[in-house]
Every structure is written in structure tokens, then in C-alpha cells.
């Protein structure tokens, strides 16, 4: 899998740009604020139909413009895939594959396997459980469209159950039979999602640990622990026990929408006990494991986007990462950095084809 060419119009700070890429390493270099990260985000947009950094689509239109267009030509197992994503103010976003618009964006997920590694991934450690659930759901969904539909349906049912609880409170009524219909549907879906998440973490943990050991030279022990209320009892029982609380709160307080991942280093929470370098190493290992997992599931090497590779990492850890990228495991790679000489020195050491793009706004 590789991106051959991209054309961008009015996306963030990019007025218009067309770039052709090499199959191996592509480097965007330049001062901060020139648009290097925005180029990576445009590539991410083509794979996922949304920004990695800003979920509010209209805010990705260049200031004082009315629309943006991103168009990319991909080579996937010797087949050309032309992807276009566009948005005009006041209209719905459009995502097209080979000239045909998708009815549902979820149908596109997984077609272009891709992994982004960015300093903003720190949110996976510092933010709440929703951020970590989105990560696990994205990884599983890229190779399991049924799982994605189940998550979407579960979220819709939770919203409807919450609306019903609010209706009960507002009108001072209660209908347990109607509530039970939602409870039963959510219990079936929740059980399947829970089991798939648990299986994923069981498969994912050894891959994650392997990459972390390579980055740190076996200096630290890490672990991902999956936390879910369904580990204690079935969801239908949790709903019934939490009913008095849910009626007061007017929303659903139990379920797989409360699941979380706990990242540990040397048997302690990394959020509390890990240094910046240790946290960055864990996050990179997490994303490289995501890459590995998707490749094993799909048989295709995802495109790897590496934003600011040198952020909060010492030279030894950067070298370890570059050594891994030099392995045949990896396919096309995109890197951003502020120092051209440093970047070129690193990529030259791989003996792979590379291209340096000097980015100015």
C-alpha cells in the first residue's frame, strides 16, 4: 500500500499543493507553523474521512475560503484507488472512491490501512477513557466492519435510552417494559463488543510489549489492562442494579461505553509514574503494535505517518525506531521534522529510497 500523489486545495493553511511520493520514506521538513503536520493530516483524511486533530470538519477549511478538497491516488496490491474528500460550507462532506460517493463513511474504514504517530497521542495517557476507547475501536474497526456497525448501533441505542430516562424524569412517569427493550438489545450488543475488545487486547499485548522492548532495549516492563464492568457481571444485571441511579442522573451509567485501558510501566500507572520519555516510548510502541496488528489482519503494510519523530525522545531511542523502520516489515513512511540535516542523516542510514520536501507556507 502506498500513496503515489496527493492534491490539496484550501485545507487548513494549505492554499494549493500537489506532491508525488516515493514508495519508501517521504520527509516534510521546515519551520514550525508551515503546514508539515497539516500535510500528514490530509493523508489521514483520505484514509478515514476525517481529521486526526480536529473533528469539527468545517474548521479544516482554510480561513476566508468556502470549501476544501483533498484528492489522493493510492496503489493497493497493484490496483489504483482514487480517493477524494471534499467539504463546502453549508453542505455535507463528500467522500468518493474511484468517482463513486459513499452513502456511509463507515464503509470506507479499512480500505486505506494507515497509522498516525503524533505528539497529540499523549491524550491517550492524559485524557479520559473515551479517548482510549476510540483508539481500540479504530484499530479493531479497520479490519472488522461488523464490529464498527455494532459500536455505532450501541451508541445509538444508548442515546435513545438516555432520552427515555430524561423523558421519564421530565414527565414524572416510568415504563419499565419500554426500558427493558433497550436493556435487552444493549446487552446483546454490549456482550459481543466486550468479547471482541477482550480478545483484541489479548492478541495485542504481546505485539505491544515486543515493540516496547525493541525501543527501550528491554529496560522497562509495560502492560495494557482492559477494564470493563462486564468483567464482573452481565450487562443486563448491571442495568437493573443501576436503575435507581440512572433515573436520578437521567443517563446510562453502566455499560461498555464506560470501558477503559490502563497503561502500566513496571506495574505502575504510567500516567502517574512515567517520565515524558517513557510515556512517548510507550505511545510509539502502542502505534507500532497497531501497525503490526493491522498488517497481520489485512496482509497489507499500512502507511505510517510519523509527526515530529524527535519530540521528547533521546537520540538512542530515535535510532532504535529508525532501525525498526529499516526492517522489511514497514512499507511507505511519512516523517515531519524541523531540522532537515538531522532528518536526512537518519533516513540516509536506512539505505532506502527517500524524498525530502521542504515545506513553507
N, C-alpha and C positions, 0 to 999 in steps of 0.2 A: 504494500500500500504506500503510495507516495503522491504528494501534491505537486503537479507539474507547473501550474501557473495560477496566479490569483489577480483579479482586478477588483479594486475597491474605489467606491465613489461616495463621498460625504459621510464617511464612517468616523465618528469621534473627531480627532483633529486631522484626519486624512482627507484632503480635498479630492485627490485622484491619484491612484498609483497602480501600476501593473508590474508584476515581478514574475520571473521564471526561476525555477529552483532546481538544484542538483538533487539526485536521489539520496544522498547521504547527509552531509552536515551543512546547514544554512545558518549563517550568523548575522543578526541585526545588531550593529554597533553604532553608538552615538551618545551624545549627552542626554541627561535626564530630561524628560518632557518633550522629546522629539517624536514620539509615536512608536517606539520599538515594541512596547507591550501591546499597543493597540493593533499592531500587525498580527501578533500571536492571537489576540482575541478575535480578529476577523477570521483566522483559520479555524479557531474553536467554534465560531458561529456557524460555519459551513457544516461542521460535524454534528452540532447539537441544536441548531436553530435558535440559539440564544447566547448572550454574552456570559463569559466566565466571571466577570467582575461586576456588571451592573444589570440586574434582572429587569429593570424598567426600560423596555425596548426603545421608547421614544427618546430617551435621554442619550441614546447612542447615535442619534442623528447629529451631524456637525452643526455647530451653532450658526444660526441665520440661514439654514437650509431646510427644505421641506421633506427630504427623503434620503435614504441611503440604499446602496446596492453593493452586495458582495458576491462575486462570481468566482468559482474555482473549478479547475479541471484536474481530476484525480485519475490515477492509474491503479486499478484494483484487480489484481490477478489477471493482468493483460487486457482488462476491459476498462474503457474510458467512462467515467462518471462525471457529468457536468452538473454542478450544484449551484443554484442561485438563491440567495436570500435577500429580500427587499422589504422596505417599510416606508410608507408615505403617511405623513401626519393626517389623522382623521380616518385612516383606513386600517384594515387588518394586515398584519405581517404575512408575507407570502414566501413559501419555501418550495422550490421546484427541483425535481430530479429529471435530468435529460428532457427538459421542456415541459414536464407534466407537474402540476401543482399537487401537493399533498392535501388531502382532506383533514388528516390529523397529523400534527407534528410528531407524535409518538411513533408513527410508522417509520420515521426516518432514523430513529435512535438505533445505533449499532451498525448502520451501513458504512460509516466512515469511522473505524476504530481510532481513537485518539486519546492521549493522556496529557494533561497540562500540569506542570510543576511550577509553582509560583510562591513568592513571599506571602501572598494573601492566604496560602494554605494554613498559615498559623491559626486561622479561625477554627480549623478542625480541633485544635487543642484548647484555644481560649474561649470560644463561643459555646452556646448551649447545645443540647442534644440534637436539635433539629438539623444543625449543620452536619453532624456526623451521620445522621440517618440519610440525609441527601446523598452523602458520599457512598454509603453502602448500597443505596437504591440505584444510583447511577451505574456503579460497577456491575451489579447483577443485571440491570435492565439492558445494558449494551449487548448482552448475549442471550437474553431471555425476555422476549416481547410479552409473553403471558404474564410474567411477574410484574412488568411495568403496568399492564392493564389492571392487574389485581390491586396494585398500590393506588392507582388513580381511582378505581371503584371504591376502595376502602375509604379514601379521603372524602369522596362524595357522600358516602353513607354517614360518615362521622359528622359532616357539615349538616346533613339532614336531621340526624339525631340531636345535634346541638340546637338546631332551630326548633325542634319539637319540645325540648326541655325549656327553651325560652318561652314558647307559646303556652306551655303548662303554667309557668310562673306568672306570666302576664295576665292570663285569663283565670287564674286560680282554679284550674281543672287538672285532672290527671287521668290518663288512659293507659293502663299497664299493657293491655293487649297490643296496642299500636307500637309501644316501645319495644315489646318483645320481638316484634317482626324485625326491627332494626338490630336488636341484640343477636338474634339467630343468624342473620345474614353476615353481620360483622364478625361473629365468632368463627364462622366457616372460613371467611377470607383471612381473618387475623391469624388463624392456626396455620394456613398454608404459607402466608408471608413469614411468620415466625420461624417455621421449619426451614424455609429456604434461606433466611438470614443466618440461622444457626449452622446449616450445612456450609454456607459460604465462608463463614468465619473459621470453621474447622479446616477447610481447604486452604484458606488464605493465610492463616497464621504461619505455617511453615515457610511459605514463599517470602512473606514479610520478614521473618527472622533471618532467612538466608541473605537477603539483600542488606539488612542492617549489619550483619556480621561482616560482610564484604566492605561496607563503608567505614566501619569503625575498627576493623581488624580484630574482631571478637572481643572488644574491650568492655562491652555492655550487654546485658540481657534485657530484651524487650518482650512485651506480650500485649495482645489485643484481647480484651474480655468483652463478651457480648452480654449486656444486661437487659432483661425483659421481664415484665410482670408475669408473662405466660410461662416462665420457668418454674413458677410456684403453683399455679392452678389454671384450669381452662378459662378462657375469656368470658364465657357465659356466666361462670361463677363470679368472676371479678365484677362484671356489670351489676349483678344482683346485690353484691355486697356494697358496692359504691353508690347504689341508687340514692340513698338519703343525701349523700354528699353532692352527687351530680345535680339533684333537684335544687339544692341551695346555690351551687355555683353556676347552674344553668349551662353547663358544658360537660363533655365526657372526660372524666379524669383518669380513666384506665384504658389500656389497650396497647397495641403495637406502635401507635403514634407517640408513645412515651419511651420507646426503646432507646438505648444509648450504647456507645462504645467507650470502654475505659482503656486508655493507653498507659502502660506501666513501663518503667525502666528500673531494673534491679529491684523488682517487686514493690515499687512505689509509684504513685501517680506522677507522670512526667510534667503535668501542668504545674504541680507544686514543687517538685524536686529537680526537674531537669533544667540545665543551662540552655541558653539560646542555641548554642552549637548542637547540643544533644537533641533539642526539640527539632531543629532543622534536619538533622540526620535521620531522625525517626520519620519525619514527614516525607523526605525523599525516598526512604526505604518503602514507605507506605505506597507512594505513587509508582515506584518501580515494580512493586509487587502487583499493583493494579495493571500495569503494562503486561507483566508476565501472565497474569491470570487471564486477561482478555485474549492474549496471543494463544494460550493453550486451548481456550474455549472456541476460538474462531479459526485458528490455523493461519492467521494473518498478523504480521507485526504492525501494531498501531503506530501512528505518527506520534512523536514525542516532542512536546513543546516545553522548553526549559527557560523560564523567565528569571533573569538575574541569578545565574548559577552560583556566583561567588558571594551572594548575600549571607552573612553570618557563618561562613564556613572557612576553616583554615585551609591552607594550600594542600595539606596531606589528604584531607577528606575530598577536596575537589579532584585531586589526582586519582583517588580511588574510584570516584564516579566516572571520570573520563575513561579509565581503564575498562570499566564495565561497558560503557557505551561503545568502546572499540571492539567489543565482542560481537560475533555474528548474530547474536540474539536480537540486536536492535536494528531497526530499519532507518527511516528518514528522521532526522533530528533538526529542530529549530532552536537556536540559542539567542538570548539577548544579553548584552553586556555594555558597560560604559567605556571599557578600555580595549581598543582594537588590538594593540600589541599583545596584551595578555591573552585575549581570546585566540588570536592567530597562533601563538606559541602552543597553546593547549591543543587546538584542533590539528595542527601540523603533526603533533606527536602520535596521532591516531593512524597516519598514513592512509587516510580515507579521502575521497573527493570532498572538497568543501568550497563554499562560496561565501564571501564577505560582502554584506550590503551596508553601506554607510548611510544611516538614516538621519535626515534633517527635516525639520518641519517647514 
